[in-house]
Amino acid sequence: MDATVDIIISTSPRATFAVRQLTKSIPIIETFVGPLHVNLAHPDRNVTGVSSMPRELSGKRLEVLNEIIPGIPRVAVLANGVSAAQETMIEEVDAVARSLSVQIQILNVKKAEEIKNAFTAMARGRVGALIVSTQAMLVQNRTTIIELAAKNRVPAMYPDSRFTDVGGLMSYGPNSVERYYRAAYFVDKVLEGSKPSDLPIERPTKFELVINEKTANELHLNIPPDVLMWAVRVIK
C-alpha cells in the first residue's frame, strides 16, 4: 500500500475487507458498512463509516411487497454469494415471511452470467415477486436484472433508487446520496486528527420508498393509495 495515501474511501464491505488485508494504519472510510464491525460505537482499528442496515430493512421490503400484492405465496431473494451479511438478511426475511405465510426461495448468483439462470429458476418455482439484495455485483448489473424482471413479469423490490431510476418497480432503503455526504464528514474528522476507532459508525437516518408508476402500469399492478402516499418519490 502506498504510504502517501492519507485516507481510503470504500463503497462496499467486500472492498473494505480486501483493503484491510493491505493496511492496518491508513484510515478507511466506508460508505456501506457491512458485518465487519461488531460494535458500532467503537469501530475496529482503522475503519469507520456509515452502516447499511441490511438486516433491518430486508423484512420491511417484504412487508411492502405484501401490501402491494396481498397474499403473495412465494417470493424469491436474489443475492450474490454466501456471506455473513446475506445470512443475517435471510434470517430477517424468513422471520417476516413466516408471519405473512410467505415461502422464500433464495437464489445465489456469483457472476453476471448466472442472473438469467436465476430468473429461469424463479419461473420454475412460480415465484410471485422478487427481492434484490444490496450487493455490489447486483447493483452493477441492475439494468440486466430490471430487463429480465420485466420480461418475466416479476414484480421486484430493490435496495435503493439506483434501480427505480432506470425502470425498476420499487425500492426501499437508505438514501444512497446521503451516505456519500456523510463520508465527507468522516474524511474531514480524520484530516482534523480524529482516529477512525474514535468515530462511531453511523446508522442511516433517511429512508425512502421510491415507486416507478410506469413500470407498475406495465405489470398491471395497482399500487394502494396509502403506499403511494408513503412514497418519497413516484416516477411517472
C-alpha positions in Angstrom: 0.0 0.0 0.0 1.3 3.4 -1.0 2.4 5.2 2.2 1.5 8.6 0.7 -2.2 7.7 0.8 -3.9 9.6 3.7 -7.4 8.1 3.6 -9.2 5.3 1.7 -12.9 5.5 0.8 -14.6 2.2 0.3 -18.0 1.7 -1.3 -18.6 -2.0 -0.3 -17.9 -4.4 2.5 -16.0 -6.7 0.1 -13.7 -3.8 -1.0 -13.1 -2.9 2.7 -12.2 -6.5 3.5 -9.7 -6.5 0.7 -8.1 -3.2 1.7 -7.9 -4.2 5.3 -5.6 -7.0 4.3 -3.2 -4.4 2.9 -3.2 -1.8 5.7 -3.9 -1.6 9.4 -2.8 2.1 9.7 -4.4 4.1 6.8 -7.9 5.3 7.8 -10.7 3.6 5.8 -14.0 5.4 5.4 -16.7 3.0 4.3 -20.0 4.3 2.7 -21.6 0.9 3.1 -20.5 -0.7 6.4 -21.4 -4.4 6.5 -20.9 -7.0 9.2 -17.2 -6.4 9.6 -17.8 -4.3 12.8 -19.5 -5.8 15.8 -19.5 -2.6 17.9 -20.9 0.4 16.0 -19.9 2.8 18.9 -16.3 1.6 18.8 -15.2 0.6 15.3 -12.3 -1.8 14.8 -8.9 -0.2 14.3 -8.8 1.9 11.1 -12.3 1.5 9.7 -15.4 3.6 10.2 -18.3 5.0 8.1 -22.0 4.6 7.6 -24.0 1.4 8.3 -26.1 0.0 5.5 -28.6 -1.7 7.9 -29.3 -4.7 5.6 -30.9 -6.9 8.3 -33.4 -4.4 9.5 -34.5 -3.3 6.0 -34.9 -6.7 4.3 -38.0 -7.7 6.3 -39.6 -4.3 5.6 -39.1 -4.7 1.9 -41.1 -8.0 2.1 -43.8 -6.3 4.1 -44.2 -3.6 1.4 -44.3 -6.2 -1.3 -47.1 -8.0 0.6 -49.1 -4.7 0.8 -48.9 -4.3 -2.9 -49.6 -7.9 -3.7 -51.7 -9.2 -0.8 -51.5 -12.9 -0.1 -48.4 -13.4 -2.3 -47.5 -17.1 -1.8 -43.8 -17.2 -2.8 -41.0 -14.6 -3.1 -37.5 -15.1 -4.5 -34.5 -13.3 -3.0 -31.6 -12.6 -5.4 -28.2 -12.5 -3.7 -24.6 -12.5 -4.7 -22.9 -15.5 -3.0 -22.8 -16.5 0.7 -21.7 -14.0 3.3 -22.4 -13.0 6.9 -24.4 -10.0 5.6 -26.6 -12.3 3.5 -27.1 -14.8 6.3 -28.5 -12.0 8.6 -30.6 -10.7 5.8 -32.1 -14.1 5.1 -32.8 -14.6 8.8 -34.8 -11.3 8.8 -36.7 -12.1 5.6 -37.5 -15.6 6.9 -38.9 -14.2 10.2 -41.2 -11.8 8.3 -42.1 -14.4 5.7 -43.3 -16.8 8.4 -45.5 -14.1 9.9 -47.0 -13.5 6.5 -47.2 -17.1 5.5 -44.9 -16.5 2.5 -42.4 -19.0 1.2 -38.9 -17.8 0.3 -36.7 -19.0 -2.5 -33.0 -18.0 -2.2 -31.1 -17.6 -5.4 -27.4 -17.0 -5.3 -25.5 -15.7 -8.3 -21.7 -15.4 -8.2 -21.3 -13.7 -11.6 -23.4 -11.7 -14.1 -23.8 -14.7 -16.4 -25.8 -16.5 -13.8 -28.5 -13.9 -13.4 -30.5 -15.2 -16.4 -30.4 -18.7 -14.9 -31.8 -17.3 -11.7 -34.9 -16.0 -13.5 -35.3 -19.4 -15.1 -35.3 -20.9 -11.6 -37.9 -18.3 -10.5 -40.2 -19.3 -13.3 -39.9 -23.0 -12.3 -40.5 -22.1 -8.7 -43.5 -19.9 -9.7 -42.5 -17.0 -7.5 -44.9 -14.1 -7.3 -42.3 -11.4 -6.6 -38.6 -10.7 -6.2 -36.4 -9.0 -3.6 -32.9 -8.0 -4.8 -30.3 -7.8 -2.1 -27.8 -5.0 -1.5 -24.6 -6.2 -3.1 -22.2 -4.5 -5.5 -22.4 -7.1 -8.3 -26.2 -6.9 -8.4 -26.1 -3.1 -8.4 -23.6 -3.1 -11.3 -25.9 -5.4 -13.3 -29.1 -3.6 -12.3 -30.1 -3.0 -15.9 -30.0 -6.7 -16.8 -32.0 -7.6 -13.7 -34.6 -5.0 -14.4 -34.9 -6.1 -18.0 -35.3 -9.8 -17.0 -37.9 -8.9 -14.3 -39.9 -7.0 -16.9 -39.6 -9.8 -19.5 -40.7 -12.4 -16.9 -43.3 -10.1 -15.5 -41.9 -10.4 -11.9 -42.7 -7.5 -9.6 -39.4 -6.7 -7.9 -38.3 -4.8 -4.8 -34.8 -3.2 -5.0 -32.5 -1.9 -2.3 -32.3 1.7 -3.5 -33.3 4.3 -6.1 -30.4 3.5 -8.4 -32.7 0.7 -9.6 -36.0 2.5 -9.8 -34.4 5.4 -11.6 -33.7 3.1 -14.6 -37.0 1.2 -14.7 -37.2 -0.9 -11.5 -40.6 -1.2 -10.0 -39.9 0.0 -6.4 -37.1 0.4 -3.9 -36.8 0.9 -0.2 -33.6 1.8 1.6 -31.3 4.5 2.9 -30.7 7.5 0.7 -27.6 6.4 -1.2 -26.5 10.0 -1.9 -26.6 10.9 1.8 -24.1 8.1 2.6 -21.5 9.8 0.4 -22.2 13.2 2.0 -21.6 11.6 5.4 -18.4 10.0 4.1 -17.2 13.6 3.6 -17.9 14.2 7.3 -15.7 11.3 8.3 -12.9 12.4 6.0 -13.0 15.9 7.5 -12.8 14.5 11.0 -9.9 12.2 10.2 -8.0 15.0 8.5 -8.5 17.1 11.6 -6.8 14.4 13.6 -9.5 12.0 14.8 -8.9 8.3 14.8 -11.4 6.1 13.0 -11.8 4.0 16.1 -13.0 7.1 17.9 -15.7 7.9 15.3 -18.8 5.8 15.9 -20.3 4.1 12.8 -23.5 6.0 11.9 -26.8 4.4 11.0 -28.7 5.9 8.2 -31.3 8.5 9.2 -33.2 8.9 5.9 -35.1 6.0 4.2 -37.0 6.3 1.0 -39.7 4.3 -0.7 -39.5 5.1 -4.5 -42.1 3.7 -6.8 -41.9 3.6 -10.6 -45.6 4.0 -11.6 -44.8 3.5 -15.3 -43.4 0.0 -14.5 -46.3 -0.7 -12.2 -48.7 0.1 -15.0 -46.8 -2.2 -17.4 -47.2 -5.0 -14.9 -50.9 -4.2 -14.4 -50.2 -3.6 -10.7 -52.5 -1.2 -8.7 -50.4 0.4 -6.0 -52.6 1.1 -3.0 -53.1 4.8 -2.3 -51.7 4.6 1.2 -48.5 3.1 -0.2 -48.3 5.9 -2.9 -48.7 8.5 -0.1 -45.9 6.9 1.9 -43.5 7.0 -1.1 -40.9 9.7 -1.1 -40.9 9.8 -4.9 -43.2 8.4 -7.6 -41.7 8.1 -11.0 -44.4 8.7 -13.7 
